[in-house]
Amino acid sequence: MRIADIHCDTILKIQGGADIAAGIPWGHIDIDRLREGDVALQVFACFISSVVPKNKANEEAHKLIDLIEETCQKNKQYLQLVAEFDEVKNILASPGTGIIIALENGHSIVNNLKNLESFRLRGVRYMTLTHARNLDWAASSTEKVCPFNGLTPFGEKVIAAMNEMGIIIDTSHVHESTFWKVIKVTKKPLIASHSNVAQICPIARNLSDDQIKAIADNGGMVGINFFPGFLDQEYNRVQEKRCGDLFASLDEIEMKYFHDPVKKIKALLKFDRDFRKRMEGIEVGLDCIIQHIEYIIKLVGDEYVGFGSDFDGIPVLPKNVKGCNVYPEILAKLGERGIIDKSLEKIAYLNFLRVLYENKS
């Protein structure tokens, strides 16, 4: 069964020198594993940290889009850049992988709707509104203080423009107050591309039952994130105790190396190694991913959940998960739990296709 994974950060590793064709043993996604996992659609997120200077943020995002285009062209036997719904339908009938472009963090539009339009013209299909810091117009789930109530009037204009342009709104990383403002303003289905269930793992990055119900009522979907710290409450508790200072260093890495991707990836790989060393002795299994999927199905049905792995954007994976070749095993486990093929197909890719279709411009 073919798969749509609606969030990964692999383009940052490619920017740092990784070769997706030769294999990325220290990463989570490469061409061989995409084929093993039967991944039909993979969203490449162009992440721009909020600490990148405003006069550089837009330019840096366009550089990442350039690199996605170059990567697809260089590997056109296996990868095909897709943007519109009809192109996506065609890729499902081929053995290759369609690559969809997303922006992670509205910081890259630099408070300018013309910049948003330029990204849409380049094929961007969704934008994650915030990341780890408040923007001038939208609040982040990571921040404890917000100078406005979730979304400013300009933020409302961003939402309306995204609806008009056919750019899907992604509420992963946003503050809960921002989420509820967005739900009121949007006229089209939205996504939480890489978020999980707060009832299972109660952290600000995850979604309450009311938020999940609102996404279902909106016709949107949740992409389940594979990071153990978002999957399991006990893992997150230990992580906060052992690794809080490590996460505080991420902004410093971004500020120091945003202009030098090779050095930035080396620093981030060291972060990953340090994280894994500190978290030795505590693991989360594949069943925890299943648990989050099942919870959403029981809460709102099988039409509102899918995969948003966050591959290559997280320092560790669940036990025995090596990367994007894991999807056949996940589907098999869901089948063993009594989820029928029709539902599996929705979770695997149809739910995202529906949201993509309903966000056509």
N, C-alpha and C positions, 0 to 999 in steps of 0.2 A: 504493500500500500504506500502511495506517495505521501510525502511530508511537506508541510510548510512550517518553517521555523521563522518567527517574525522578529527576532532580535539577536544579533551577534556583533562583536567588536573586532572581527578578524581583519578588517581593513587597516586597523592600527598596527597589527603585527606585520602585515604586508608592507606598510609604510616604513616599518622599522627594519626591513630586510628579509622577511620570511618569504618563501617561495611556495605558493599554494599548490603548484603542480608537483614539485619535488617532494612535498610532504613537510609538515610542521610538527615534529615529534614533541616539541614542548608547547604545542598549542592544541586546540580542540577541533579545528576545521581545516581540511584540505580536500583536494579533489577526490582522492581515493576514498576517504571516509564519507564524503558527500554521496558517492555512488553506492557504497556499502549500506548507508542509511536510507537510500532511496529518497533523498531530499530533492524535491521538485522545485521548491521555492525557498531561497535563503535571503532574508533581509540583512543587508550590510548597513549598520548604523555608522554615520559620520559623527563621532563624538567630539565636541569642542568644549573643553572645560571652561567654567565661568571665570577662572583666573586668567585666561588668555586675554590680553588687552583688547578692548573693543575695536581698536583700529586694525586689528589683525584677525579677529574671529571670523568674519565673513570670508576673507581670503583663504584662511586655513581650511574652512569647510569645503570650499571649491577645489582646493588641492586634493582633498580626500575623494571627491567625486571624480576628478581627473584620474586618480589612481584606480578607482573602481572600473572606470571605462577602459583604462589600459589593461587591467588584469583580465577583464572579460575578452578583450580583443586578442590578447596574447594566448588565451586558453579557450578560444571560441569553439573548439571541438566539444568542450564539456560545459562551458559557462556561457550564458546568454543574458545580456542586460535586458530587462523587461520593465515596462512602466505601466502600460495601459492594460485594461482587463482582458481584451482580446488576445494580446500577446501572452498573458499569463495562462489563458486557456490552452493556447497552442503548446506551451512548454510542458504541460501535463502529459501530453501525448508523446513526448520525446524522452530519451533516456538521460538527457542532460539536466542541469540545474539552472533555473532562472534566478538572476540576481536582481533584487529590488533595492533601491536606494532610500534610506531614511536619514533624517537629521536627529541627532540626540542632543538636545538643549537648544531652546529658542534664543540663547545668547548669540548664536551665529547669524540671526537676522538683524542684529544691532538696532532694534527698535525702528525698523524701516520695512513697511509692507512691500516696497519695490524689491527689496532683497528676497523676501519670501516668494514673490512671483518669479524671480530669476532662478530660484531653486526648483520651483515647479516646472519651469521650462526645461530644466536639465533632468527631469524624470523623478524627482523626489516625490514619494508617495505617502510618507507620514513624517510628523515631527513630534518628538518627545518635548513637551513644553519647557520643562526645567531639568536641572540636574541637582547637584548638591548645595547650590546656593540660590537665594531669592534673585529673581531678575527684577528689572524696574517695573514689570507689568504682571508677573506671576510668581507665586510663592512656592518654595521647595519643601518637601516633607522632612528634609534634614535640618532645616532651620527652626529654631525655637521661637524666634521673634519675627513677626511680619509687620511692616509699616502700613499695610493696607489689608483689606479683607479678601485675600486670595487672588483676586483678579482686578486689575484697574480698568477704567474705560478703554484705554488703548489695548489692553489684553482682550477685552471683548471684541474689539475690531480685528485682532489677530484671529480669534476663533471664527468670526464671520467670514474673513478672507480665506481661511483654510477650507471652510465649507464650500465657498464659491469656486475655489481653484481645484478642489478635488484632492486636497492634502488631508489625510486622516489625522485626527487629533489623538495624541498618545498621552495618557495621564499618569503613566509610571513616573515616579519621582516627585509628583506634585503634592503640595500640602492638601490636607483634607478640605480646607476652606476653598482652595482653588478648584478641587474636583467638583464640588457642589455648584460653584459658579459656572464652570464649564458645562455641566449637565444641563443647567438652565438655559444657557446661551446657544449651544450647538443645535443645528437642525439635522445633523447626519450622525450615523453610528460612530462611536469612538472606540479606542482600544486602551487597555493597560498592557503594553506589549511585553513587559517582563516583570510581573508582580505576582504575589501569591496571596494566600488566605490568612488574614489576621487572626481568625478564630483558632487556627492551628499554630501559627507563629506570630504572636502579637507585637509587631514592630510597625513603625510609621511608614515604612516602604510597602507594607502589605495592605490588603483591602478588607474593610469590614464587610459583614454580611449585607448591610444596607447599601454599601457602594457596589457590591457585586450585583445585587438586585437592580440597582439603578442602571448599571451597564447592560444588564439583560433587557430591562424595559426600553432602553435606548436602542437596542438591536446591535450592541457592540460585542466585544469579546475580551477575555483575559488570556494572555500568553504566560504559561507557567515558567517561572525562572528556576534554573537548576542549582543555584547557589545554596549550599547547605545552611548558611546563615539566614536565609530567607525561608527555608523549608522547615527548620526544626527549632523549637523554642530553647531547648537545652543547649544545642550547639551555639545558638546566638548568645545565650547567657555567658558561656565560656569564652566565646570570641570577644565579647565586650570587655571581659576581665583581662584576657591575655593580649589582645591586639589593638586596643583603643589607640595607643600612641602610633601604631603603624598606619592606621587609616588617616590619622592627622598629618602624616607625611606626604599623602598623595597630592595635596595642593602644591606643596613645595616642589615635588617632582614635575608637575605640570608647568609651574611658573619657570622653573629652571631650564627645562628642556623642550618647551613647545616648538621651538625653532629647529630642534635637532632630533628628529624621530628615532634615529638609531640609538642615541644615548638614552632617550626616554624609554624605549622598550627594554634596554638593558637594566635601567633602574627599576622598571615595573616587574621585570622577571626576578630581580633580587627581592622585591617586595613579596612576590608570590612565594619564593623559596622561604623567606623569613616567616611568612604567614603559616605555611604548611608545617614548618618546624615547631612553631609555637602551639599549633593545634594538634600535634601528635597525640594519639591516644583517644581521640573522639572522632567518630565518623557518622555520616548519615547515609542510609542505603537508598537504592532505587525506589523502594516501596514508598518512600516519603513523597516522591514526585506523584506517584499513583494516588496517594492519599489526598493531595491537593486537588487533583483532577476529579476524583470521585466526590469530594466535598461540594465542588461547584455544580457538578451534575445533579447531585441530590438537592441542592439549594434552588437552582434555577433551570436545570435541564442541560441537555447535551449540545445545545447550539451556541454556547457562549464561552467556550474554553478551547484552548489550543496550546501550542508550544511557543515559548519565547525564551529560549535556553539561557541567553546571555553568554554563550560560548565565547571564549577569548577575552571576556571582560570581567571574569571572576577568577580568584586565585586558586580555587580548588573545586573539584566536582564530587558528587556522591560516590561512594565506594563502588568500584568496578565499572564506573562510567569513564570511558576513555575519550569520548568526543561524539561527533554527530553520527557516528555509525551505531549508536545505541538505540535508535528509534524502533527497529523491528522488535527488539527485546521489550521495550516499553509497551508497544501495541500488543504483543503476545501476553504480557502480564495483565493488561487491561482486559483482554479477551478471557483470560483465566478467571477474572473476577466477575464475569458475566456480562460484560459490555459487548453488545452485538456489533456485527460488522458495519451496519448502517450508522451507528453512533461513532464507531471508531473512525469512519471516513470523515465525519463532521469534525471530530477533534483533530484528525491528522492534517486536513487542509481545507475542507469545504467551508468551515466557519470563517476563516480568513478571506476566502474568495468572495463570500457573501458581503463582508464588510467592504472589501475592495470595490466590488461592483456598486454597492450603494453609495460609495463616495466618488463615483465618476463625475467629472466636471462637465 
